[in-house]
């Protein structure tokens, strides 16, 4: 890990939705240490600033993908990058998904909106290690069908095989799928409480409701992992902006067990 951004070159850009793009980068020279699912990098747009973005695909040791939504000056700058452009990366930072602890269990991935991006490498990892895990079930919630990420890739996951279900808040013309919050998909998922590990990422309100629904269905808190992202700025735990109770999320998260997160999520985000 380095606290000085290293130069990376954009090798591909894919438009995911009207305001989200996936940016693939490779090192210009020295590469950062290896990333793992759930960890993040600080992405620096020269002359603009930097933001924390979780890795959304690990193509190989040095080819990384980050999915970015344009919501501010830095993310706007990232979304305007094209092949051949250069940006700075530092990291990897944080604690990722505990996939070693999940070995042998069914994997239930639950994503809301762009929360699918940090969970996408989990799906890749599970599919790349047949026999190490049990059933793979992916539940996805989006605002509209047009806001759904990785639509073509979802079909590949279904053939892999994984069970993939999608629901939207506002269906629009032609939508024939489920409508409602992602928690409505749990009834069909039927997780086995004694052998399921649930990984949850999305808006904080979605995480709270989803975790409670999982507990209601019998999953113990230690079998539920959540990804929390509040006001990260430095990535190193020095500025304190991401403090949540005793945790500095850029250092002690973003992924943590729900047994640790539950009392902290009762504190409203400012």
C-alpha positions in Angstrom: 0.0 0.0 0.0 1.2 3.5 -0.8 0.0 6.9 0.3 1.4 8.5 -2.9 -0.8 8.0 -6.1 0.8 5.9 -8.7 0.0 6.6 -12.4 -2.5 4.2 -14.1 -3.6 4.4 -17.7 -7.2 3.9 -18.7 -7.5 0.9 -21.1 -11.3 0.7 -21.5 -14.4 2.6 -20.5 -17.9 1.0 -20.5 -21.1 3.0 -20.1 -23.2 1.1 -17.5 -26.2 3.5 -17.1 -26.9 7.1 -17.9 -24.7 8.3 -15.0 -22.4 5.3 -14.3 -19.3 4.1 -16.2 -16.8 1.3 -15.5 -13.2 2.3 -16.0 -10.5 -0.3 -16.5 -7.0 0.7 -15.6 -3.5 -0.8 -15.8 -0.3 0.6 -14.2 2.0 2.8 -16.2 5.0 1.6 -14.2 5.0 0.2 -10.7 1.7 -1.5 -9.7 -0.1 -1.3 -6.4 -0.3 -4.4 -4.2 -2.9 -7.0 -5.0 -6.6 -6.0 -4.4 -9.3 -8.4 -3.1 -13.1 -8.1 -3.3 -14.5 -5.4 -1.1 -11.4 -3.3 -0.8 -11.1 0.1 -2.4 -8.6 2.6 -4.0 -8.4 6.3 -3.8 -8.8 7.5 -7.4 -7.1 10.8 -8.2 -8.1 13.0 -11.2 -5.2 15.3 -11.8 -6.0 18.9 -11.0 -9.4 18.0 -9.6 -9.1 15.7 -6.5 -9.6 12.2 -5.4 -12.4 9.9 -4.2 -12.6 6.4 -2.7 -14.0 3.8 -5.1 -14.3 0.1 -4.5 -12.9 -2.2 -7.0 -15.6 -3.7 -9.2 -13.5 -6.3 -11.1 -10.0 -7.7 -10.8 -9.1 -8.8 -14.3 -5.7 -10.0 -13.2 -3.2 -8.9 -10.6 -2.7 -5.5 -12.2 -5.8 -4.8 -14.4 -8.5 -3.3 -12.2 -12.0 -2.0 -12.9 -13.9 0.7 -10.9 -17.5 1.5 -11.5 -18.2 5.2 -10.9 -21.4 7.2 -10.6 -21.1 10.9 -11.6 -22.2 12.8 -8.5 -19.6 15.5 -8.0 -16.5 17.2 -9.5 -14.1 14.2 -9.1 -16.5 11.5 -10.2 -17.6 13.7 -13.1 -13.9 13.9 -14.1 -13.6 10.1 -13.8 -16.6 9.5 -16.0 -15.1 11.7 -18.7 -11.9 9.8 -18.9 -11.2 7.8 -22.1 -8.8 5.1 -23.2 -5.2 6.4 -23.0 -5.9 9.0 -20.3 -4.0 8.8 -17.0 -5.2 9.0 -13.4 -3.6 8.3 -10.0 -4.4 5.4 -7.7 -3.3 4.6 -4.2 -4.3 1.7 -2.0 -5.6 -1.0 -1.6 -7.4 0.2 1.5 -9.9 -1.2 4.0 -11.1 -4.7 4.9 -12.9 -6.7 2.2 -15.4 -9.5 2.1 -14.3 -12.5 4.3 -14.6 -15.1 1.6 -12.2 -17.5 3.4 -14.6 -17.7 6.4 -17.5 -18.2 4.0 -15.9 -21.2 2.3 -18.2 -24.2 2.4 -21.4 -22.2 2.8 -24.0 -21.0 0.4 -23.4 -17.4 -0.7 -26.3 -14.9 -0.8 -25.3 -11.7 -2.5 -27.8 -8.8 -1.9 -27.1 -5.5 -3.7 -29.0 -2.2 -3.9 -28.1 0.2 -6.8 -24.5 0.8 -7.3 -23.9 -1.4 -4.3 -23.6 -4.2 -6.8 -20.2 -2.9 -7.9 -18.3 -3.9 -4.7 -20.1 -7.3 -4.8 -19.4 -8.1 -8.4 -15.8 -9.4 -7.6 -17.4 -11.7 -5.0 -19.6 -13.3 -7.8 -16.5 -13.6 -10.0 -14.5 -15.2 -7.2 -17.2 -17.7 -6.3 -17.8 -18.7 -9.9 -14.0 -19.1 -10.4 -13.8 -21.5 -7.5 -16.4 -24.2 -8.1 -16.7 -26.6 -5.2 -15.4 -24.2 -2.6 -18.8 -22.7 -1.9 -22.4 -24.0 -1.9 -25.2 -22.4 -3.9 -24.7 -18.8 -5.2 -27.8 -16.6 -5.1 -27.7 -13.0 -6.2 -30.5 -10.6 -5.4 -30.4 -7.1 -7.0 -32.5 -4.0 -6.4 -32.5 -1.0 -8.7 -34.5 2.2 -9.0 -35.5 1.5 -12.6 -34.6 -1.1 -15.3 -32.3 1.6 -16.8 -30.4 1.9 -13.6 -29.4 -1.8 -13.5 -25.7 -2.4 -13.7 -23.9 -5.1 -15.7 -27.1 -6.3 -17.5 -25.3 -8.5 -20.1 -23.1 -10.0 -17.4 -26.1 -11.0 -15.3 -27.1 -13.4 -18.1 -23.6 -14.9 -18.0 -24.0 -15.4 -14.2 -27.3 -17.2 -14.7 -25.6 -19.6 -17.1 -22.6 -20.1 -14.8 -24.8 -21.2 -12.9 -26.0 -18.7 -10.3 -29.5 -17.9 -9.4 -30.0 -14.2 -10.2 -33.1 -12.2 -9.3 -33.8 -8.5 -10.0 -36.4 -6.1 -8.7 -37.0 -2.4 -9.4 -38.8 0.4 -7.7 -40.3 1.9 -10.8 -40.8 -0.6 -13.6 -41.6 1.5 -16.7 -42.9 0.2 -20.0 -42.0 -3.4 -21.0 -40.7 -4.5 -17.6 -41.9 -8.0 -16.7 -39.8 -8.6 -13.6 -40.4 -8.1 -9.9 -41.3 -4.7 -8.5 -40.5 -3.6 -5.0 -37.6 -3.4 -2.6 -34.8 -6.0 -2.7 -36.1 -7.6 0.6 -39.1 -8.8 -1.3 -36.9 -11.3 -3.1 -35.9 -13.0 0.1 -39.0 -15.1 0.2 -37.9 -16.9 -3.0 -34.3 -17.2 -2.0 -35.1 -19.4 1.1 -31.6 -19.1 2.7 -30.6 -22.0 4.9 -29.7 -20.2 8.2 -27.1 -22.8 9.3 -25.1 -22.8 6.1 -25.6 -19.4 4.4 -23.3 -16.4 4.3 -25.1 -13.2 3.3 -23.1 -10.2 1.8 -25.0 -6.9 1.7 -24.1 -3.6 0.0 -26.2 -0.6 -1.0 -27.8 2.5 0.6 -27.6 2.5 4.3 -31.4 2.2 4.8 -31.4 -0.8 2.5 -28.7 -2.4 4.5 -30.6 -2.0 7.8 -33.9 -3.4 6.4 -32.1 -6.2 4.6 -30.1 -7.3 7.6 -33.2 -7.3 9.8 -35.1 -9.4 7.3 -32.2 -11.9 7.2 -32.2 -12.2 11.0 -36.0 -12.7 10.9 -35.4 -15.6 8.6 -33.0 -17.2 11.1 -29.6 -16.1 9.9 -27.3 -15.3 12.8 -25.7 -11.9 12.9 -22.2 -13.3 12.4 -23.3 -14.8 9.0 -24.2 -11.4 7.6 -21.5 -9.1 6.3 -22.2 -5.5 5.3 -20.3 -2.8 3.5 -20.5 0.6 5.1 -19.2 3.8 3.4 -19.6 7.1 5.2 -17.7 10.2 4.2 -14.4 8.6 3.4 -11.7 11.1 2.4 -8.2 10.0 3.2 -8.3 6.2 3.1 -5.7 5.9 5.8 -7.7 6.5 9.0 -6.0 9.9 9.7 -8.7 12.5 8.9 -11.5 11.0 11.0 -14.3 11.9 8.6 -15.4 8.3 8.2 -15.7 7.6 12.0 -18.7 5.5 13.0 -18.6 4.9 16.7 -15.3 3.1 17.5 -14.7 2.4 13.8 -12.8 4.3 11.1 -14.5 2.8 8.1 -11.6 3.3 5.7 -9.4 1.3 8.0 -11.7 -1.0 10.0 -14.2 -1.4 7.1 -15.9 -0.9 4.8 -16.8 -4.5 5.3 -17.7 -5.7 8.8 -20.0 -8.3 10.4 -23.6 -7.2 11.1 -23.0 -8.2 14.7 -20.5 -5.3 14.9 -22.5 -3.0 12.7 -26.0 -3.3 14.1 -25.7 -0.9 17.0 -23.6 1.5 15.0 -26.2 1.7 12.2 -28.7 3.1 14.7 -26.7 6.3 14.7 -28.0 8.6 12.0 -25.6 9.7 9.2 -25.0 13.5 9.2 
